[in-house]
């Protein structure tokens, strides 16, 4: 049986080497399991300490996806088994979100360059992996999104931190609609640093192997950037749908009036622009509770550090595993596949600000500290 993550070390023109990590579950679109998180974290630790490794390449097996999300089936089973109604008693969710968020934070703060080849589907947990890499590549096949509203969750894996730092209104729009972005929109928003053709990976890896790398991090950052810029196609990339609708989205989705923002998005249900129409339809069929939760989270996260955002997401994720919509969303979309979720609350009017406050309450006993309390103590502070 093949490992769900493959690791190899490539020689270069110098005495230094390149570590390559490949998510190896193409049949599940490289969905991120707990085992994959642990394998990646362990190997990244080893490569960090290995002075012969100059940089790391992170990619997915197959042509369809870098990583399409996390282990929803495992989380669904754990939610079914936890009949207590208490968030803290879901042991699998506690372990999964702890390990996944630590891995994402590890990538954000890694002391060596990480090149993420974000080709194909990059959603949910895949966004968490790509977002923290120092050199993020999107391609002509990239489909980047945080579609958690359709399963009763929210953009976690650091997604709240990422979205809260986009220009006003854009992060909330992406959270509420799960709108997909191509390479040009990712580049436009700063969610990708480079745009290459999906067929260029082998050529790029060959160029990396031909380079003489240094034992100085900044030197390698510069050399990798030069290589990536040299491989970018010279032809103009077409303007993406978000870029075309940038001013409209900012006008309609910024500010503190949640009800007005919801009405504005719903007004696009018959818009002649198919991208806006799809965004409105996804929002209207998504979880009202998730919509309110996204709004509250992005407002709370705006001034948090990255570590603080992960700590907040951890609390909220555990509550999502006990509140019902997350389990119901997975059932309707991935298990029974009837696409008819029974959301609770059932309407935006019932998903009030008072209702959503429960998601921010500490779920563990007062005698215990936050499981991610140590995150960022030596690098980032709140």
Secondary structure, 3 states (H helix, E strand, C coil): CCCCEEEEEEECCCCCEEEEEEECCHHHCCCECHHHHHHHHHHHHHHHHCCCEEEEEEEECCCCEEECCECHHHHHHHHHHCCCCCHHHCHHHHHHHHHHHHHHHHHHCCCCEEEEEECCEEECHHHHHHHCCCEEEEECCCEEECCHHHHCCCCCCCHHHHHHCCCCCHHHHHHHHCCCECHHHHHHHCCCCEEECHHHHHHHHHHHHHCCCCCCHHHHHHHHHHHHHHHCCCCCCCCCHHHHCHHHHHHHHCCCCHHHHHHHHHCCCCCCCHHHHHHHHHHHHCCHHHHHHHHHHHHHHCCCCHHHHHHHHHHHHHHHHHHCHHHHHHHHHHHCCCCCCCCCCCCCCCCCHHHHHHHHCCCCCCCCCCCCCCCCCCCCCC
